[in-house]
Amino acid sequence: MSINLLAAKNREQQLIGLLRKISLFQRLNSRFLQGWLKGAKTRQLKEGERLCGKGETDTSLFILLKGALERDEGMCGIRVWNPITSVGETEALIGQPHSGTIIAREATLLLEIPRRHFLLVLIQDAGTCQRVCRNLIDMLSAQMVEANTRNEALNRRRTEIAEAVKHAEIELNDLRMLQSLRA
């Protein structure tokens, strides 16, 4: 076996090890992970460079290997992805448009698996398809719990601010009354 072939096999095993750390790929057979790797390509982004835009239908699945990505989620703040994680799972699985613009926070290295290739490997085995769907449901459930926790914190903060404004208005009215009595 040549040194180049050994190096390629070693790199493939390292990438499979990284994929196994990602929630979407947990408890999957190495054969399917290898299949996805065969159609994957690396993609590099510079700081501030866009990965995808809101409403775009480029539905590749991305694996964040190095760097960081972010998406502005309005009042909920900024969502940040750090290595090792997947990005665009729902879009790749069901083909929905991206829900926001994702940019690189810093120089970033990604593995890109085009949707068509992702689905071709996925449909080879019903059990694998079910496992990926279950993993995605688990991921979405965790995201919903996280979003609910953030919303509860925002609601508590809003209530605190409303109380502070109410007390400030009372004090302001008292000051105005005192000023009118002095005049």
Secondary structure, DSSP 4 states (H G I P E B T S, - for coil): --HHHHHHHHHHHHHHHHHHTSGGGTT--HHHHHHHHHT-EEEEE-TT-EEE-TT-----EEEEEES-EEEE-GGG-EEEE-SSEEE-HHHHHH-PPPSS-EEESSSEEEEEE-HHHHHHHHTT-HHHHHHHHHHHHHHHHHHHHHHHHHHHHHHHHHHHHHHHHHHHHHHHHHHHHHHHHH-
